[in-house]
Amino acid sequence: MIIDLRQFIETERKIWDELAQRIQRLENDPNTALSATDAERIYYLYERTSSALVRITTFAAEPSLVLFLQSLVARAYTELNEVRSRDRNFNLVRWFFVTFPSPSAR
């Protein structure tokens, strides 16, 4: 339960800002490899922000804050659950010797 909304927002704002910065870095450079520590930190921030969103929604807070948190949680969820290929560049040698001769390519 939130007793003082202003204090709650001030306290949690640091968490939201850190999550937003980390997600922005991932969105700007999709080829970034996450270490286990970084992934755990982002997951912690995601859980904490999700919890804050639920608490603020039940408190009927400012609609702009709710929209901001919904967007942030959705972006974090997407980044945490996205499956990225390791090699996005076309490799002619691999294609010629591996993909092309395979029976499924014929």
N, C-alpha and C positions, 0 to 999 in steps of 0.2 A: 504494500500500500504506500502511496506517495503522500507524505504529509505536506511538504513544502515543494511545490512544483519548480519554482525558480532554482532552488538549491539542487534539486534532482537534475535539472537540465545542465546546470553549471558543472556538476560532478561528472555526468555522463558524456558531456560534449567532447571531452578529451578522447574518450573511447571512440566516439562516432567519427571524430576528425582523423584519428589514426587509421581506422578501418577505411575511411574514404580515400586517404592517401595511398594506402597499400593496394586497394582495389584499382585506383587510377593508374598506378604503376603497372599492374598486370594488364589492364586494358590498353595502355599505351604500347607495351612491348609483349605481345602474346607469346613470344619465344622464351621468355624469362623462365628459368628453371627455379622452382621453389625448393628450398631445403625443408627438411622435416620440421625444423624449429619455426621457420616462417609460416609453413602451412598450419602448424598448431596454433601459432599466435593469431593468424587470420581467423581460424575456426573459433578461437576463444572470443575474439572481438565480434564475430558474427553472432555467436550465442548471446553475448551480453547485449548487443544491439537489438536482437530479436526479443529478448526479455524486456528491454526498455520500451520497445514498440507495443508490446502487449499491455504493459503497465500504463503507458500513456494513452492508449486507445480506450482502456476502461475508465480512465480519468477524464475523458472527453476534453482533451487539450486542444491547442491550436491546430487547425486543419493543415496549415503549412508544415508544421513540425511532423505531423503524422505522415504526410506525403513524402517528406524528406527521408524519414526513417524507413518507410515502405520501399522507396526506391533504393536506398542503401542496402537494405536486407536482400532485396531481389538481385542487385548487382553482385553482392558477396556470394549469394547462393549459386549464381551462375558461374562465377569464377571458381568456386570450390568444387563444383560438380561437373565442370566442363572437361571433356576428354580431348586432349590436344595430341596431334601427331608429333612425333619427334623430329621428323624430317619433312618440311613443307616444300623443299625445292625438288625439282625434277632431276633425277640422276640417270643420265643416258646409259652409263655403263651398267648400272643395276637393272635398268629396264631391258637392255639388250641381252644380258646374260642370265637374268633371273625371270623377269616377267614375260618377255616374249617367247622363250622356249617352253614355258609351262603349258600343260595340256588345256588349262582353262582359257588361255589366251587364243587358242585356235578356233 
